[in-house]
Amino acid sequence: MRRAAPQTAAILLIAAALVSHVQAAPDKVWSGLVMAENVEKPQPVPQSLQSIEKTLVALFGYNQFNVIGESNKSLQTGDEDWLAISKYFSLQVDANGVTESGYELNLKLYQDKQLLLQTDTKLSRQSPLVIKGPQVGSGQLLLVLIVDEGGAKKDSQRVHHRRRESNELVNAWHRVKHAIRRALP
């Protein structure tokens, strides 16, 4: 019986090391306040929106998209808060936890200090979140949030990598569980 205790402790230490090794890197979220307009000579889309340019044009019908405020946030716990600020508007993002597919968020859009919009939503790791804001002059304000803005190829590699890490973690857990069962009387 005394011999089983040190073996069990060693197995638990190995399991803890495996879990800490397998944990995924934090997600990065790009948040932007985007002014969408139709102009005679549109400028190129900013790099932060290039991956979703066709979607924005198809959904909203505008030919120019300017980022007027933005924020990049690395999410460690899924409970972080951040702001994307422009001259007149600000987007406050309160992350309220992580799910298997993304993040639970509370969004607040302000014009100066006046609250224009407050909503609870989900931000998926697989697709951006775009919310149509108020009309501003001849254009439309858009709220855009994108997880790990690296593009589809990088996203699919990350998802595949997470699946592999998850499988390694599950397999390691099963090995530890069986070793503990064998070590106990």
For each residue, the residues with C-beta under 8 A, 3 or more apart:
1: 4 5 185
2: 5 6
3: 6 7
4: 1 7 8 183 184 185
5: 1 2 8 9
6: 2 3 9 10
7: 3 4 10 11 179 183
8: 4 5 11 12 180 183 184
9: 5 6 12 13
10: 6 7 13 14
11: 7 8 14 15 176 179 180 183
12: 8 9 15 16 176 180
13: 9 10 16 17
14: 10 11 17 18 176
15: 11 12 18 19 172 173 176
16: 12 13 19 20
17: 13 14 20 21
18: 14 15 21 22 168 169 172 176
19: 15 16 22 23 169 172
20: 16 17 23
21: 17 18
22: 18 19 165 168 169 172
23: 19 20 165
24: 161 162 165
25:
26: 74 75 76
27: 74 75 103 125 147 148
28: 72 73 74 75 147 148 149
29: 72 73 74 75 93 103 123 145 146 147 148
30: 48 70 71 72 144 145 146 149
31: 70 71 72 73 82 84 91 93 143 144 145
32: 48 49 67 69 70 71 84 143 144 145
33: 67 68 69 70 84 85 86 89 90 91 133 141 142 143 144
34: 49 56 65 66 67 68 141 142 143 144
35: 65 66 68 136 139 140 141 142
36: 56 60 62 64 65 139 140 141 142
37: 62 63 64 66 137 138 139 140
38: 61 62 63 64 138 139
39: 42 63 64
40:
41:
42: 39 63 64
43: 64 66
44:
45: 49 50 53 65
46: 49 50 65 66 67
47: 50
48: 30 32 67 70 146 149
49: 32 34 45 46 52 53 56 65 67 144
50: 45 46 47 53
51: 128 146 149 151 152
52: 49 55 56 128 130 144 146
53: 45 49 50 56 57 65
54: 57 58
55: 52 58 59 128 130
56: 34 36 49 52 53 59 60 62 65 130 142
57: 53 54 60 61 62 63
58: 54 55
59: 55 56 130
60: 36 56 57 132 140 142
61: 38 57
62: 36 37 38 56 57 65 139 140
63: 37 38 39 42 57
64: 36 37 38 39 42 43
65: 34 35 36 45 46 49 53 56 62 142
66: 34 35 37 43 46
67: 32 33 34 46 48 49 70
68: 33 34 35 86 87 89
69: 32 33 84 85 86 87 89 90 91
70: 30 31 32 33 48 67 84
71: 30 31 32 82 83 84 85 91 93
72: 28 29 30 31
73: 28 29 31 80 82 93
74: 26 27 28 29
75: 26 27 28 29 78 80 95 98 103
76: 26 80
77: 80 98
78: 75 95 96 97 98 103 104
79: 95 96 97
80: 73 75 76 77 95
81: 92 93 94 95
82: 31 71 73 92 93
83: 71 90 91 92 93
84: 31 32 33 69 70 71 90 91 93
85: 33 69 71 89 90 91
86: 33 68 69 89 90
87: 68 69
88: 111 112
89: 33 68 69 85 86 109 110 111 133 141
90: 33 69 83 84 85 86 109 110
91: 31 33 69 71 83 84 85 107 108 109 110 143
92: 81 82 83 107 108 109 110
93: 29 31 71 73 81 82 83 84 105 106 107 145
94: 81 105 106 107 108
95: 75 78 79 80 81 98 103 104 105
96: 78 79 103 104 105 106 120
97: 78 79 103 104
98: 75 77 78 95 102 103 104
99: 102 103 104 122
100:
101: 122 124 125 126
102: 98 99 122 123 124 125 126 147
103: 27 29 75 78 95 96 97 98 99 122 123 147
104: 78 95 96 97 98 99 120 122
105: 93 94 95 96 120 121 122 123 145
106: 93 94 96 118 119 120 121
107: 91 92 93 94 117 118 119 120 121 131 143
108: 91 92 94 115 117 118
109: 89 90 91 92 115 116 117 118 133 143
110: 89 90 91 92 113 114 115 116
111: 88 89 114 116 134
112: 88
113: 110
114: 110 111
115: 108 109 110 118
116: 109 110 111 133 134
117: 107 108 109 131 133
118: 106 107 108 109 115
119: 106 107 131
120: 96 104 105 106 107
121: 105 106 107 129 131
122: 99 101 102 103 104 105 129
123: 29 102 103 105 129 145 147
124: 101 102 127 129 147
125: 27 101 102 147 148 155 159
126: 101 102 155 159
127: 124
128: 51 52 55 144 145 146 147
129: 121 122 123 124 143 144 145 146
130: 52 55 56 59 142 143 144
131: 107 117 119 121 142 143 144
132: 60 140 142
133: 33 89 109 116 117 136 140 141 142 143
134: 111 116 140 141
135: 139 140 141
136: 35 133 139 140 141
137: 37
138: 37 38
139: 35 36 37 38 62 135 136
140: 35 36 37 60 62 132 133 134 135 136
141: 33 34 35 36 89 133 134 135 136
142: 33 34 35 36 56 60 65 130 131 132 133
143: 31 32 33 34 91 107 109 129 130 131 133
144: 30 31 32 33 34 49 52 128 129 130 131
145: 29 30 31 32 93 105 123 128 129
146: 29 30 48 51 52 128 129 149
147: 27 28 29 102 103 123 124 125 128
148: 27 28 29 125 154 155 158
149: 28 30 48 51 146
150: 153 154 155 158
151: 51 154 155
152: 51 155 156
153: 150 156 157
154: 148 150 151 157 158
155: 125 126 148 150 151 152 158 159
156: 152 153 159 160
157: 153 154 160 161
158: 148 150 154 155 161 162
159: 125 126 155 156 162 163
160: 156 157 163 164
161: 24 157 158 164 165
162: 24 158 159 165 166
163: 159 160 166 167
164: 160 161 167 168
165: 22 23 24 161 162 168 169
166: 162 163 169 170
167: 163 164 170 171
168: 18 22 164 165 171 172
169: 18 19 22 165 166 172 173
170: 166 167 173 174
171: 167 168 174 175
172: 15 18 19 22 168 169 175 176
173: 15 169 170 176 177
174: 170 171 177 178
175: 171 172 178 179
176: 11 12 14 15 18 172 173 179 180
177: 173 174 180 181
178: 174 175 181 182
179: 7 11 175 176 182 183
180: 8 11 12 176 177 183 184
181: 177 178 184
182: 178 179
183: 4 7 8 11 179 180
184: 4 8 180 181
185: 1 4
